[in-house]
């Protein structure tokens, strides 16, 4: 908008493909997501987005997803972890 434009130093857009393990583990998908509004599902929710820089190679992404998926059960089962 005209009000915020003078305050924005830089803006970039990225397109991402969501990893299949999001559905496999029943995690909250960002597909069709909206900004959290403190609704009844997860009031005061905080979303964590991470960015990884991987080495080039045909098997890099599949290997990364395999290792990440192997660690998810312990992370999701930790005390205080929201099931979303």
MOMO-V80154 format. One record per backbone hydrogen bond with DSSP energy under -1.0 kcal/mol. NH is the residue of the N-H (numbers start at 1). CO is the residue of the C=O. If there is no record, write none. Layout:
nh = {NH & NH}
co = {CO & CO}
//
This chain:
nh = {5 & 7 & 8 & 22 & 24 & 25 & 26 & 27 & 28 & 33 & 45 & 63 & 64 & 65 & 66 & 67 & 68 & 69 & 70 & 71 & 72 & 75 & 76 & 77 & 78 & 81}
co = {1 & 4 & 5 & 19 & 20 & 21 & 23 & 22 & 84 & 30 & 42 & 59 & 60 & 61 & 62 & 63 & 64 & 65 & 66 & 67 & 68 & 71 & 72 & 73 & 75 & 78}
//
